[in-house]
Amino acid sequence: MDFALPTNSAGWLPFAAALVAVILGLAALFAPRLILAAIGLAPSAGKLDALAGSRASLGGFWIGVGLVGAALYDQPFVQLALGAGWLFSAFGRLVSLLTDGTTFRGLFYFCAELILAAAALAPALGFISS
């Protein structure tokens, strides 16, 4: 299987959403304190399980999904899976905003997750043609 970079917006949008997942995953894997601080969390002193959880649940998952999404960016089912992941991340953020309170950081991440979901889902749902 040959790999080629996208040549149109229908390819670039899901490819970019996948690359964001890979970049965030690498940051969570190699700099978990940075990612935890960015989302407003900090591990307690002596509690290394928070770092391990960040590396595994955030880093590993985002890297895996991002790499497959970037490699198979032109496959509708991959676009749907990547888009659904970002969309349900936004949904979880929305539930938090409504139940826990609204913050600028929460609104920013909610909008970013919606944009990434739209980028991955638009070609798969036919809003952008190739």
N, C-alpha and C positions, 0 to 999 in steps of 0.2 A: 504494500500500500504506500503510495507516494503522498507526501505531505506538501501542500501548497498553501500559501497565505491567501486569505480572502481577497476577492477582487471587486466586490460590490458591497453596498451597505447591508444587504441581507446576510452577508457572510461576516462582515466586520462587527456588527452589533452583538451577536452571540459570542463571537470570538473575544471581543473586549470584555464582556461580562464574565467569561471564563478566565481571562487573564487577571481580572480583579480578584477572583476567587483564589487563584494561584498565589498572587502577591500577598493577599491577606493571610493565606495559609502558611506561606514561608515566614511571614512576620510572626504569626502565632507559634510556629515551630521553633524559630531561633530567637525570638524576643518576646516571650509570652508576657512579661511584665509590661511591656509597651502596649500590647494589645489590650490587656486587662485594664490598664490605666485609661486607654482611649475609650473604652466602653463604661468607665466609671467604677471599676472593680479593682481591688488590690488584695493580694493574698496576705493572710495573717502571718505574723512573724512565726517562723518555724513550721508553717503549713505548706509543704511543698506539693501536696496533692492538687492545689489550685493550679500550679504551674504545669503539672503533668496532665491535668484535665484540659488545660488550654492547648497544650501541644497535641494531645490526641484528638479531642472532640472538635476543636476549631481547626488547628493546623493540619492534621492528617486528613480530615474530611474535606476541607476546602481545597487542599492540594490535589487530592484524588479526583474530586468532581471537576475542578478547574482544568486539570490535565486532560481528562477525557473530553470535557467540553471544548477545549482548544483544539484537540486532535480531530474531533469529529464535529466541528462547528456547523457543518452543512447538513447534518442529519436531524430531521424534525423531532424524533423522539428524544434525542440528546438535548436539543433546544428546549423541549417541553420540560424535561427533568431539571435542567439548570434553571429555567425560568420559574418553575414551581418552587424550587428551593429558595430562590430570592423572594418570590411572592409570599411564601409562608413565613419567611423571616420578617418581611414587612408586616404581615398580619400579626405575628407575635409582638412586634414592636408597637403596633396600633393598640392591641389589647393592653399592653403595659402603659401606653400613653393615656388610655381612657380609665384604667383602674388605679394606676400608681401615681399619676400626675404627669403633667407635660413639662418637659425641659427642652431647651434649645438643642442640646445634644441628641435627645431622643427624636425630635422632629427632623434634625439633619440626617440621622441614620435611617429614619423611616423613608424620607424622600430619596436617599441614595439607594436603598433597597428596592423601592418601587421603580426607579429608573433602570437599575440592573435587571429587574424582572421583565420590564417592558422591552429592554434591548434583546433579551434572550427569547421572549415569547413572540415578538412582532413577526419575524419570518415564519415561525412554525404555525402561527394562526392566520397567515396570509395578509397581514397588514402591510408588509413590505415584500415585493416580489423580486426574485433573483433574475 
